[in-house]
Amino acid sequence: MNVFRILIFILLFSGSSTAHQGNILNDIYNLPNDTNKVIALLNLCTKYYDISHDTSLILAKKSLSLSKEIQYKRGEVESLFRIGNDFFFLNNQKKAILYFEKAIIKAEIINAQYWIARSYRQIASVKIANEDYNDAIILNRKA
C-alpha cells in the first residue's frame, strides 16, 4: 500500500506546480519511517534539484537521517551522494568532495558499484572545475 501511495505522489509531482509540490512534501513527511519514505524523499530531492539546491539539500539530509535511523544502507549512500551534488552546485566544493568520499566508503561496504562510479565521476567534476585535470583523469578512470 505504501509503495502505491508513493508512486501516486511521484506521478502527481512530475507535472505539478510548486505549490502542489509543497503539499506532496507534507504528504511524504506523514508517511511511516521506512525505506519507502527514504525513496520518496530522494525522488523529491531529485525533482527539486533543478528548482532549488537549498531545498534539495534539506531533503537529502532528511533522507540521510532517516536512512541511518532505520539502517537503510543504500539510502545512506544515495543521500550522501545527493548532498555532495547539492554542495557542488552551491559552490561548496570541499563539502561536496567530503560527501562524495563518504558515499564511496559506504557504497564499497554494500558493493554498490553504481554509486561508487557516480561518486568518483562527481569528484572528478569538482577537480575539473578547479582545473586539476590530472586528478580528474585518474578519478574518471576509477569510475
N, CA, C and O atoms as a GROMACS GRO file, in nm:
protein
  572
    1MET      N    1   0.082  -0.119   0.000
    1MET     CA    2   0.000   0.000   0.000
    1MET      C    3   0.086   0.126   0.000
    1MET      O    4   0.057   0.221  -0.073
    2ASN      N    5   0.194   0.127   0.083
    2ASN     CA    6   0.280   0.244   0.090
    2ASN      C    7   0.349   0.271  -0.043
    2ASN      O    8   0.363   0.386  -0.085
    3VAL      N    9   0.392   0.165  -0.109
    3VAL     CA   10   0.458   0.182  -0.238
    3VAL      C   11   0.360   0.246  -0.337
    3VAL      O   12   0.397   0.333  -0.415
    4PHE      N   13   0.236   0.200  -0.332
    4PHE     CA   14   0.134   0.255  -0.420
    4PHE      C   15   0.113   0.404  -0.394
    4PHE      O   16   0.102   0.482  -0.488
    5ARG      N   17   0.108   0.443  -0.267
    5ARG     CA   18   0.092   0.585  -0.231
    5ARG      C   19   0.210   0.668  -0.281
    5ARG      O   20   0.193   0.778  -0.332
    6ILE      N   21   0.329   0.613  -0.265
    6ILE     CA   22   0.448   0.686  -0.310
    6ILE      C   23   0.447   0.704  -0.461
    6ILE      O   24   0.480   0.811  -0.511
    7LEU      N   25   0.410   0.600  -0.533
    7LEU     CA   26   0.404   0.610  -0.679
    7LEU      C   27   0.304   0.715  -0.723
    7LEU      O   28   0.328   0.790  -0.818
    8ILE      N   29   0.192   0.721  -0.654
    8ILE     CA   30   0.092   0.824  -0.686
    8ILE      C   31   0.151   0.962  -0.660
    8ILE      O   32   0.133   1.053  -0.742
    9PHE      N   33   0.220   0.979  -0.548
    9PHE     CA   34   0.283   1.108  -0.517
    9PHE      C   35   0.380   1.148  -0.627
    9PHE      O   36   0.380   1.262  -0.672
   10ILE      N   37   0.463   1.054  -0.668
   10ILE     CA   38   0.565   1.084  -0.769
   10ILE      C   39   0.499   1.119  -0.903
   10ILE      O   40   0.540   1.214  -0.969
   11LEU      N   41   0.398   1.042  -0.941
   11LEU     CA   42   0.328   1.071  -1.067
   11LEU      C   43   0.261   1.207  -1.063
   11LEU      O   44   0.267   1.282  -1.160
   12LEU      N   45   0.198   1.238  -0.954
   12LEU     CA   46   0.134   1.369  -0.941
   12LEU      C   47   0.238   1.481  -0.941
   12LEU      O   48   0.215   1.588  -0.997
   13PHE      N   49   0.350   1.455  -0.879
   13PHE     CA   50   0.453   1.557  -0.865
   13PHE      C   51   0.518   1.591  -0.997
   13PHE      O   52   0.558   1.706  -1.019
   14SER      N   53   0.530   1.495  -1.085
   14SER     CA   54   0.606   1.515  -1.209
   14SER      C   55   0.549   1.625  -1.297
   14SER      O   56   0.623   1.683  -1.377
   15GLY      N   57   0.422   1.656  -1.286
   15GLY     CA   58   0.366   1.762  -1.369
   15GLY      C   59   0.299   1.870  -1.286
   15GLY      O   60   0.207   1.937  -1.333
   16SER      N   61   0.342   1.886  -1.163
   16SER     CA   62   0.271   1.974  -1.072
   16SER      C   63   0.340   2.109  -1.054
   16SER      O   64   0.455   2.127  -1.090
   17SER      N   65   0.265   2.202  -0.996
   17SER     CA   66   0.318   2.334  -0.967
   17SER      C   67   0.397   2.331  -0.837
   17SER      O   68   0.393   2.232  -0.764
   18THR      N   69   0.468   2.439  -0.808
   18THR     CA   70   0.548   2.448  -0.686
   18THR      C   71   0.459   2.440  -0.562
   18THR      O   72   0.497   2.376  -0.464
   19ALA      N   73   0.343   2.505  -0.565
   19ALA     CA   74   0.251   2.499  -0.451
   19ALA      C   75   0.206   2.357  -0.426
   19ALA      O   76   0.198   2.312  -0.311
   20HIS      N   77   0.175   2.285  -0.532
   20HIS     CA   78   0.132   2.146  -0.518
   20HIS      C   79   0.247   2.060  -0.467
   20HIS      O   80   0.225   1.965  -0.392
   21GLN      N   81   0.369   2.094  -0.508
   21GLN     CA   82   0.486   2.019  -0.461
   21GLN      C   83   0.499   2.029  -0.310
   21GLN      O   84   0.538   1.933  -0.244
   22GLY      N   85   0.465   2.146  -0.255
   22GLY     CA   86   0.468   2.163  -0.110
   22GLY      C   87   0.371   2.070  -0.041
   22GLY      O   88   0.402   2.016   0.065
   23ASN      N   89   0.252   2.052  -0.100
   23ASN     CA   90   0.153   1.959  -0.044
   23ASN      C   91   0.205   1.816  -0.049
   23ASN      O   92   0.185   1.739   0.046
   24ILE      N   93   0.271   1.781  -0.157
   24ILE     CA   94   0.327   1.647  -0.169
   24ILE      C   95   0.437   1.627  -0.066
   24ILE      O   96   0.448   1.519  -0.007
   25LEU      N   97   0.516   1.729  -0.044
   25LEU     CA   98   0.620   1.722   0.058
   25LEU      C   99   0.559   1.692   0.195
   25LEU      O  100   0.610   1.608   0.269
   26ASN      N  101   0.451   1.760   0.228
   26ASN     CA  102   0.382   1.733   0.355
   26ASN      C  103   0.330   1.591   0.360
   26ASN      O  104   0.339   1.525   0.464
   27ASP      N  105   0.276   1.542   0.248
   27ASP     CA  106   0.226   1.405   0.244
   27ASP      C  107   0.340   1.305   0.267
   27ASP      O  108   0.322   1.206   0.338
   28ILE      N  109   0.454   1.331   0.207
   28ILE     CA  110   0.569   1.241   0.224
   28ILE      C  111   0.615   1.242   0.368
   28ILE      O  112   0.645   1.136   0.425
   29TYR      N  113   0.622   1.359   0.429
   29TYR     CA  114   0.664   1.365   0.569
   29TYR      C  115   0.569   1.289   0.661
   29TYR      O  116   0.608   1.248   0.770
   30ASN      N  117   0.445   1.270   0.620
   30ASN     CA  118   0.348   1.197   0.701
   30ASN      C  119   0.353   1.046   0.680
   30ASN      O  120   0.284   0.972   0.749
   31LEU      N  121   0.433   0.999   0.586
   31LEU     CA  122   0.448   0.855   0.565
   31LEU      C  123   0.520   0.793   0.684
   31LEU      O  124   0.593   0.863   0.755
   32PRO      N  125   0.501   0.663   0.707
   32PRO     CA  126   0.577   0.597   0.814
   32PRO      C  127   0.727   0.599   0.782
   32PRO      O  128   0.766   0.602   0.665
   33ASN      N  129   0.808   0.597   0.886
   33ASN     CA  130   0.954   0.599   0.868
   33ASN      C  131   1.004   0.462   0.824
   33ASN      O  132   1.035   0.376   0.906
   34ASP      N  133   1.011   0.443   0.694
   34ASP     CA  134   1.062   0.318   0.638
   34ASP      C  135   1.135   0.348   0.507
   34ASP      O  136   1.151   0.464   0.469
   35THR      N  137   1.178   0.243   0.438
   35THR     CA  138   1.254   0.262   0.315
   35THR      C  139   1.174   0.333   0.208
   35THR      O  140   1.231   0.406   0.127
   36ASN      N  141   1.043   0.313   0.206
   36ASN     CA  142   0.959   0.381   0.107
   36ASN      C  143   0.965   0.533   0.126
   36ASN      O  144   0.965   0.608   0.028
   37LYS      N  145   0.969   0.577   0.250
   37LYS     CA  146   0.978   0.720   0.276
   37LYS      C  147   1.113   0.774   0.232
   37LYS      O  148   1.121   0.884   0.177
   38VAL      N  149   1.219   0.698   0.254
   38VAL     CA  150   1.352   0.739   0.209
   38VAL      C  151   1.352   0.754   0.056
   38VAL      O  152   1.401   0.853   0.003
   39ILE      N  153   1.297   0.655  -0.012
   39ILE     CA  154   1.292   0.659  -0.158
   39ILE      C  155   1.211   0.779  -0.206
   39ILE      O  156   1.250   0.847  -0.300
   40ALA      N  157   1.098   0.804  -0.140
   40ALA     CA  158   1.014   0.919  -0.178
   40ALA      C  159   1.089   1.050  -0.155
   40ALA      O  160   1.083   1.140  -0.239
   41LEU      N  161   1.160   1.062  -0.043
   41LEU     CA  162   1.239   1.182  -0.016
   41LEU      C  163   1.349   1.202  -0.120
   41LEU      O  164   1.372   1.314  -0.166
   42LEU      N  165   1.414   1.094  -0.158
   42LEU     CA  166   1.521   1.103  -0.259
   42LEU      C  167   1.464   1.140  -0.396
   42LEU      O  168   1.525   1.216  -0.470
   43ASN      N  169   1.347   1.084  -0.429
   43ASN     CA  170   1.283   1.122  -0.556
   43ASN      C  171   1.244   1.269  -0.556
   43ASN      O  172   1.263   1.339  -0.656
   44LEU      N  173   1.192   1.314  -0.446
   44LEU     CA  174   1.155   1.455  -0.434
   44LEU      C  175   1.279   1.544  -0.437
   44LEU      O  176   1.279   1.651  -0.498
   45CYS      N  177   1.384   1.498  -0.372
   45CYS     CA  178   1.512   1.568  -0.375
   45CYS      C  179   1.560   1.586  -0.519
   45CYS      O  180   1.606   1.694  -0.557
   46THR      N  181   1.548   1.482  -0.598
   46THR     CA  182   1.588   1.488  -0.738
   46THR      C  183   1.501   1.586  -0.816
   46THR      O  184   1.550   1.659  -0.902
   47LYS      N  185   1.372   1.588  -0.786
   47LYS     CA  186   1.281   1.681  -0.854
   47LYS      C  187   1.315   1.826  -0.821
   47LYS      O  188   1.309   1.913  -0.907
   48TYR      N  189   1.351   1.852  -0.696
   48TYR     CA  190   1.386   1.988  -0.654
   48TYR      C  191   1.525   2.030  -0.701
   48TYR      O  192   1.560   2.148  -0.694
   49TYR      N  193   1.601   1.936  -0.748
   49TYR     CA  194   1.739   1.962  -0.790
   49TYR      C  195   1.748   2.077  -0.890
   49TYR      O  196   1.838   2.160  -0.882
   50ASP      N  197   1.656   2.083  -0.984
   50ASP     CA  198   1.658   2.189  -1.084
   50ASP      C  199   1.585   2.316  -1.038
   50ASP      O  200   1.594   2.420  -1.103
   51ILE      N  201   1.514   2.308  -0.927
   51ILE     CA  202   1.438   2.422  -0.877
   51ILE      C  203   1.517   2.497  -0.771
   51ILE      O  204   1.532   2.619  -0.778
   52SER      N  205   1.568   2.423  -0.672
   52SER     CA  206   1.638   2.484  -0.560
   52SER      C  207   1.733   2.383  -0.496
   52SER      O  208   1.690   2.282  -0.440
   53HIS      N  209   1.863   2.411  -0.505
   53HIS     CA  210   1.960   2.320  -0.442
   53HIS      C  211   1.951   2.327  -0.290
   53HIS      O  212   1.982   2.229  -0.222
   54ASP      N  213   1.908   2.440  -0.237
   54ASP     CA  214   1.890   2.450  -0.091
   54ASP      C  215   1.781   2.354  -0.044
   54ASP      O  216   1.799   2.284   0.056
   55THR      N  217   1.669   2.351  -0.115
   55THR     CA  218   1.560   2.260  -0.078
   55THR      C  219   1.601   2.116  -0.101
   55THR      O  220   1.573   2.029  -0.019
   56SER      N  221   1.668   2.091  -0.212
   56SER     CA  222   1.717   1.957  -0.241
   56SER      C  223   1.811   1.908  -0.131
   56SER      O  224   1.806   1.792  -0.090
   57LEU      N  225   1.896   1.998  -0.083
   57LEU     CA  226   1.990   1.964   0.024
   57LEU      C  227   1.915   1.928   0.154
   57LEU      O  228   1.951   1.831   0.221
   58ILE      N  229   1.814   2.004   0.187
   58ILE     CA  230   1.735   1.975   0.307
   58ILE      C  231   1.670   1.837   0.297
   58ILE      O  232   1.672   1.760   0.393
   59LEU      N  233   1.614   1.806   0.181
   59LEU     CA  234   1.550   1.676   0.160
   59LEU      C  235   1.652   1.562   0.167
   59LEU      O  236   1.624   1.457   0.224
   60ALA      N  237   1.769   1.584   0.108
   60ALA     CA  238   1.874   1.480   0.110
   60ALA      C  239   1.924   1.457   0.253
   60ALA      O  240   1.950   1.343   0.291
   61LYS      N  241   1.936   1.564   0.331
   61LYS     CA  242   1.979   1.548   0.471
   61LYS      C  243   1.872   1.475   0.552
   61LYS      O  244   1.905   1.393   0.638
   62LYS      N  245   1.745   1.504   0.526
   62LYS     CA  246   1.637   1.434   0.594
   62LYS      C  247   1.640   1.285   0.556
   62LYS      O  248   1.621   1.198   0.641
   63SER      N  249   1.664   1.259   0.430
   63SER     CA  250   1.674   1.121   0.382
   63SER      C  251   1.792   1.048   0.448
   63SER      O  252   1.781   0.932   0.487
   64LEU      N  253   1.904   1.118   0.461
   64LEU     CA  254   2.021   1.057   0.525
   64LEU      C  255   1.992   1.025   0.671
   64LEU      O  256   2.024   0.917   0.719
   65SER      N  257   1.932   1.119   0.740
   65SER     CA  258   1.898   1.098   0.881
   65SER      C  259   1.805   0.978   0.899
   65SER      O  260   1.827   0.894   0.986
   66LEU      N  261   1.702   0.972   0.816
   66LEU     CA  262   1.607   0.861   0.825
   66LEU      C  263   1.674   0.729   0.786
   66LEU      O  264   1.649   0.626   0.850
   67SER      N  265   1.758   0.731   0.684
   67SER     CA  266   1.828   0.609   0.642
   67SER      C  267   1.915   0.554   0.754
   67SER      O  268   1.920   0.433   0.776
   68LYS      N  269   1.982   0.642   0.826
   68LYS     CA  270   2.063   0.599   0.940
   68LYS      C  271   1.975   0.542   1.049
   68LYS      O  272   2.006   0.438   1.109
   69GLU      N  273   1.864   0.610   1.076
   69GLU     CA  274   1.772   0.568   1.182
   69GLU      C  275   1.718   0.428   1.157
   69GLU      O  276   1.708   0.348   1.250
   70ILE      N  277   1.683   0.397   1.032
   70ILE     CA  278   1.625   0.266   1.001
   70ILE      C  279   1.729   0.168   0.945
   70ILE      O  280   1.695   0.057   0.905
   71GLN      N  281   1.854   0.211   0.944
   71GLN     CA  282   1.968   0.129   0.898
   71GLN      C  283   1.951   0.082   0.754
   71GLN      O  284   1.973  -0.034   0.721
   72TYR      N  285   1.913   0.176   0.669
   72TYR     CA  286   1.895   0.151   0.525
   72TYR      C  287   2.021   0.201   0.454
   72TYR      O  288   2.030   0.318   0.417
   73LYS      N  289   2.117   0.112   0.436
   73LYS     CA  290   2.249   0.148   0.385
   73LYS      C  291   2.246   0.206   0.244
   73LYS      O  292   2.316   0.303   0.215
   74ARG      N  293   2.165   0.149   0.159
   74ARG     CA  294   2.157   0.202   0.022
   74ARG      C  295   2.101   0.345   0.023
   74ARG      O  296   2.145   0.429  -0.055
   75GLY      N  297   2.006   0.371   0.110
   75GLY     CA  298   1.953   0.506   0.124
   75GLY      C  299   2.059   0.602   0.174
   75GLY      O  300   2.064   0.717   0.131
   76GLU      N  301   2.144   0.555   0.265
   76GLU     CA  302   2.254   0.639   0.315
   76GLU      C  303   2.347   0.677   0.201
   76GLU      O  304   2.388   0.793   0.189
   77VAL      N  305   2.381   0.580   0.118
   77VAL     CA  306   2.474   0.605   0.007
   77VAL      C  307   2.417   0.708  -0.088
   77VAL      O  308   2.484   0.806  -0.122
   78GLU      N  309   2.294   0.688  -0.132
   78GLU     CA  310   2.236   0.782  -0.227
   78GLU      C  311   2.216   0.920  -0.164
   78GLU      O  312   2.234   1.022  -0.230
   79SER      N  313   2.179   0.923  -0.037
   79SER     CA  314   2.162   1.051   0.032
   79SER      C  315   2.295   1.127   0.038
   79SER      O  316   2.300   1.247   0.012
   80LEU      N  317   2.402   1.057   0.073
   80LEU     CA  318   2.534   1.120   0.077
   80LEU      C  319   2.573   1.175  -0.060
   80LEU      O  320   2.627   1.285  -0.071
   81PHE      N  321   2.544   1.097  -0.164
   81PHE     CA  322   2.574   1.142  -0.300
   81PHE      C  323   2.495   1.268  -0.333
   81PHE      O  324   2.550   1.365  -0.386
   82ARG      N  325   2.364   1.267  -0.302
   82ARG     CA  326   2.279   1.383  -0.332
   82ARG      C  327   2.325   1.507  -0.255
   82ARG      O  328   2.323   1.618  -0.308
   83ILE      N  329   2.365   1.489  -0.129
   83ILE     CA  330   2.416   1.601  -0.050
   83ILE      C  331   2.542   1.657  -0.116
   83ILE      O  332   2.557   1.779  -0.128
   84GLY      N  333   2.631   1.569  -0.158
   84GLY     CA  334   2.752   1.613  -0.227
   84GLY      C  335   2.720   1.690  -0.353
   84GLY      O  336   2.781   1.794  -0.380
   85ASN      N  337   2.624   1.642  -0.429
   85ASN     CA  338   2.582   1.711  -0.551
   85ASN      C  339   2.531   1.851  -0.522
   85ASN      O  340   2.566   1.947  -0.591
   86ASP      N  341   2.448   1.862  -0.421
   86ASP     CA  342   2.393   1.993  -0.386
   86ASP      C  343   2.503   2.089  -0.340
   86ASP      O  344   2.503   2.206  -0.378
   87PHE      N  345   2.596   2.039  -0.260
   87PHE     CA  346   2.706   2.126  -0.218
   87PHE      C  347   2.791   2.170  -0.337
   87PHE      O  348   2.839   2.284  -0.342
   88PHE      N  349   2.809   2.080  -0.433
   88PHE     CA  350   2.885   2.118  -0.553
   88PHE      C  351   2.820   2.236  -0.624
   88PHE      O  352   2.886   2.332  -0.661
   89PHE      N  353   2.689   2.226  -0.643
   89PHE     CA  354   2.619   2.332  -0.715
   89PHE      C  355   2.591   2.456  -0.629
   89PHE      O  356   2.554   2.561  -0.680
   90LEU      N  357   2.608   2.441  -0.498
   90LEU     CA  358   2.602   2.557  -0.410
   90LEU      C  359   2.742   2.619  -0.393
   90LEU      O  360   2.762   2.709  -0.312
   91ASN      N  361   2.835   2.568  -0.471
   91ASN     CA  362   2.972   2.619  -0.478
   91ASN      C  363   3.052   2.596  -0.348
   91ASN      O  364   3.137   2.677  -0.312
   92ASN      N  365   3.023   2.487  -0.280
   92ASN     CA  366   3.099   2.448  -0.163
   92ASN      C  367   3.168   2.316  -0.198
   92ASN      O  368   3.124   2.208  -0.159
   93GLN      N  369   3.277   2.329  -0.272
   93GLN     CA  370   3.341   2.211  -0.330
   93GLN      C  371   3.410   2.122  -0.226
   93GLN      O  372   3.418   2.001  -0.245
   94LYS      N  373   3.458   2.180  -0.118
   94LYS     CA  374   3.521   2.098  -0.014
   94LYS      C  375   3.419   2.005   0.050
   94LYS      O  376   3.446   1.887   0.071
   95LYS      N  377   3.302   2.059   0.083
   95LYS     CA  378   3.197   1.974   0.140
   95LYS      C  379   3.147   1.874   0.038
   95LYS      O  380   3.114   1.760   0.073
   96ALA      N  381   3.141   1.914  -0.088
   96ALA     CA  382   3.096   1.822  -0.193
   96ALA      C  383   3.188   1.700  -0.197
   96ALA      O  384   3.141   1.586  -0.196
   97ILE      N  385   3.318   1.724  -0.201
   97ILE     CA  386   3.414   1.612  -0.204
   97ILE      C  387   3.400   1.526  -0.079
   97ILE      O  388   3.403   1.403  -0.087
   98LEU      N  389   3.385   1.590   0.035
   98LEU     CA  390   3.371   1.516   0.161
   98LEU      C  391   3.253   1.419   0.154
   98LEU      O  392   3.266   1.303   0.193
   99TYR      N  393   3.139   1.466   0.105
   99TYR     CA  394   3.020   1.380   0.097
   99TYR      C  395   3.032   1.274  -0.012
   99TYR      O  396   2.985   1.162   0.006
  100PHE      N  397   3.096   1.307  -0.124
  100PHE     CA  398   3.118   1.205  -0.227
  100PHE      C  399   3.208   1.095  -0.173
  100PHE      O  400   3.186   0.977  -0.200
  101GLU      N  401   3.312   1.134  -0.096
  101GLU     CA  402   3.402   1.034  -0.038
  101GLU      C  403   3.329   0.947   0.064
  101GLU      O  404   3.352   0.826   0.069
  102LYS      N  405   3.242   1.007   0.144
  102LYS     CA  406   3.162   0.929   0.238
  102LYS      C  407   3.071   0.831   0.163
  102LYS      O  408   3.052   0.718   0.205
  103ALA      N  409   3.014   0.877   0.051
  103ALA     CA  410   2.929   0.790  -0.030
  103ALA      C  411   3.009   0.671  -0.083
  103ALA      O  412   2.960   0.558  -0.084
  104ILE      N  413   3.131   0.697  -0.127
  104ILE     CA  414   3.216   0.589  -0.178
  104ILE      C  415   3.244   0.487  -0.069
  104ILE      O  416   3.233   0.366  -0.093
  105ILE      N  417   3.279   0.533   0.049
  105ILE     CA  418   3.310   0.441   0.159
  105ILE      C  419   3.190   0.353   0.192
  105ILE      O  420   3.203   0.232   0.206
  106LYS      N  421   3.073   0.415   0.205
  106LYS     CA  422   2.950   0.338   0.235
  106LYS      C  423   2.914   0.245   0.120
  106LYS      O  424   2.872   0.131   0.142
  107ALA      N  425   2.931   0.293  -0.003
  107ALA     CA  426   2.896   0.212  -0.121
  107ALA      C  427   2.988   0.090  -0.132
  107ALA      O  428   2.944  -0.017  -0.174
  108GLU      N  429   3.113   0.106  -0.096
  108GLU     CA  430   3.206  -0.008  -0.101
  108GLU      C  431   3.163  -0.115  -0.002
  108GLU      O  432   3.176  -0.234  -0.030
  109ILE      N  433   3.113  -0.075   0.114
  109ILE     CA  434   3.070  -0.170   0.216
  109ILE      C  435   2.956  -0.258   0.164
  109ILE      O  436   2.952  -0.378   0.193
  110ILE      N  437   2.864  -0.198   0.089
  110ILE     CA  438   2.749  -0.275   0.039
  110ILE      C  439   2.765  -0.316  -0.108
  110ILE      O  440   2.673  -0.370  -0.170
  111ASN      N  441   2.883  -0.288  -0.163
  111ASN     CA  442   2.915  -0.323  -0.301
  111ASN      C  443   2.819  -0.259  -0.402
  111ASN      O  444   2.772  -0.325  -0.495
  112ALA      N  445   2.791  -0.131  -0.382
  112ALA     CA  446   2.703  -0.056  -0.473
  112ALA      C  447   2.789   0.012  -0.579
  112ALA      O  448   2.820   0.131  -0.568
  113GLN      N  449   2.827  -0.064  -0.680
  113GLN     CA  450   2.920  -0.018  -0.782
  113GLN      C  451   2.871   0.108  -0.855
  113GLN      O  452   2.950   0.196  -0.888
  114TYR      N  453   2.743   0.115  -0.879
  114TYR     CA  454   2.686   0.230  -0.949
  114TYR      C  455   2.717   0.359  -0.875
  114TYR      O  456   2.759   0.458  -0.936
  115TRP      N  457   2.696   0.359  -0.742
  115TRP     CA  458   2.717   0.480  -0.663
  115TRP      C  459   2.865   0.510  -0.644
  115TRP      O  460   2.904   0.626  -0.629
  116ILE      N  461   2.947   0.406  -0.644
  116ILE     CA  462   3.092   0.428  -0.638
  116ILE      C  463   3.136   0.502  -0.764
  116ILE      O  464   3.208   0.602  -0.756
  117ALA      N  465   3.093   0.452  -0.879
  117ALA     CA  466   3.131   0.515  -1.007
  117ALA      C  467   3.078   0.658  -1.016
  117ALA      O  468   3.152   0.749  -1.055
  118ARG      N  469   2.954   0.679  -0.980
  118ARG     CA  470   2.896   0.815  -0.988
  118ARG      C  471   2.969   0.911  -0.894
  118ARG      O  472   2.991   1.027  -0.929
  119SER      N  473   3.005   0.863  -0.777
  119SER     CA  474   3.074   0.949  -0.680
  119SER      C  475   3.213   0.987  -0.730
  119SER      O  476   3.254   1.102  -0.718
  120TYR      N  477   3.285   0.890  -0.784
  120TYR     CA  478   3.417   0.922  -0.841
  120TYR      C  479   3.404   1.022  -0.956
  120TYR      O  480   3.485   1.114  -0.968
  121ARG      N  481   3.303   1.004  -1.038
  121ARG     CA  482   3.282   1.098  -1.150
  121ARG      C  483   3.252   1.239  -1.100
  121ARG      O  484   3.299   1.338  -1.157
  122GLN      N  485   3.175   1.248  -0.993
  122GLN     CA  486   3.143   1.381  -0.941
  122GLN      C  487   3.265   1.446  -0.876
  122GLN      O  488   3.283   1.567  -0.888
  123ILE      N  489   3.348   1.368  -0.808
  123ILE     CA  490   3.473   1.425  -0.756
  123ILE      C  491   3.559   1.473  -0.871
  123ILE      O  492   3.622   1.578  -0.862
  124ALA      N  493   3.562   1.396  -0.979
  124ALA     CA  494   3.635   1.439  -1.099
  124ALA      C  495   3.580   1.570  -1.153
  124ALA      O  496   3.656   1.655  -1.198
  125SER      N  497   3.449   1.588  -1.148
  125SER     CA  498   3.388   1.713  -1.193
  125SER      C  499   3.434   1.830  -1.107
  125SER      O  500   3.458   1.940  -1.158
  126VAL      N  501   3.446   1.807  -0.978
  126VAL     CA  502   3.497   1.911  -0.888
  126VAL      C  503   3.640   1.945  -0.926
  126VAL      O  504   3.678   2.062  -0.931
  127LYS      N  505   3.719   1.843  -0.953
  127LYS     CA  506   3.860   1.865  -0.991
  127LYS      C  507   3.869   1.943  -1.122
  127LYS      O  508   3.955   2.030  -1.136
  128ILE      N  509   3.782   1.913  -1.216
  128ILE     CA  510   3.780   1.986  -1.343
  128ILE      C  511   3.744   2.132  -1.319
  128ILE      O  512   3.804   2.222  -1.378
  129ALA      N  513   3.646   2.155  -1.234
  129ALA     CA  514   3.607   2.293  -1.202
  129ALA      C  515   3.723   2.370  -1.140
  129ALA      O  516   3.731   2.492  -1.154
  130ASN      N  517   3.812   2.299  -1.071
  130ASN     CA  518   3.929   2.362  -1.010
  130ASN      C  519   4.053   2.353  -1.099
  130ASN      O  520   4.164   2.383  -1.057
  131GLU      N  521   4.031   2.311  -1.224
  131GLU     CA  522   4.138   2.297  -1.323
  131GLU      C  523   4.248   2.201  -1.280
  131GLU      O  524   4.365   2.220  -1.315
  132ASP      N  525   4.211   2.100  -1.205
  132ASP     CA  526   4.304   1.995  -1.164
  132ASP      C  527   4.278   1.874  -1.254
  132ASP      O  528   4.220   1.774  -1.212
  133TYR      N  529   4.323   1.886  -1.377
  133TYR     CA  530   4.286   1.789  -1.480
  133TYR      C  531   4.350   1.652  -1.461
  133TYR      O  532   4.288   1.550  -1.493
  134ASN      N  533   4.473   1.647  -1.408
  134ASN     CA  534   4.538   1.517  -1.388
  134ASN      C  535   4.462   1.431  -1.288
  134ASN      O  536   4.439   1.313  -1.312
  135ASP      N  537   4.423   1.492  -1.175
  135ASP     CA  538   4.343   1.417  -1.077
  135ASP      C  539   4.207   1.379  -1.134
  135ASP      O  540   4.156   1.270  -1.105
  136ALA      N  541   4.150   1.467  -1.214
  136ALA     CA  542   4.020   1.438  -1.275
  136ALA      C  543   4.028   1.315  -1.365
  136ALA      O  544   3.938   1.231  -1.364
  137ILE      N  545   4.134   1.305  -1.442
  137ILE     CA  546   4.152   1.190  -1.531
  137ILE      C  547   4.165   1.062  -1.449
  137ILE      O  548   4.103   0.961  -1.481
  138ILE      N  549   4.245   1.067  -1.343
  138ILE     CA  550   4.264   0.949  -1.258
  138ILE      C  551   4.131   0.907  -1.195
  138ILE      O  552   4.099   0.788  -1.191
  139LEU      N  553   4.055   1.003  -1.145
  139LEU     CA  554   3.927   0.971  -1.082
  139LEU      C  555   3.826   0.917  -1.183
  139LEU      O  556   3.749   0.826  -1.151
  140ASN      N  557   3.825   0.971  -1.303
  140ASN     CA  558   3.736   0.918  -1.406
  140ASN      C  559   3.771   0.774  -1.442
  140ASN      O  560   3.683   0.694  -1.472
  141ARG      N  561   3.899   0.743  -1.438
  141ARG     CA  562   3.940   0.605  -1.466
  141ARG      C  563   3.897   0.510  -1.355
  141ARG      O  564   3.865   0.394  -1.380
  142LYS      N  565   3.895   0.559  -1.232
  142LYS     CA  566   3.847   0.477  -1.121
  142LYS      C  567   3.699   0.446  -1.137
  142LYS      O  568   3.652   0.339  -1.098
  143ALA      N  569   3.627   0.542  -1.194
  143ALA     CA  570   3.483   0.524  -1.212
  143ALA      C  571   3.458   0.416  -1.315
  143ALA      O  572   3.343   0.386  -1.345
   0.00000   0.00000   0.00000
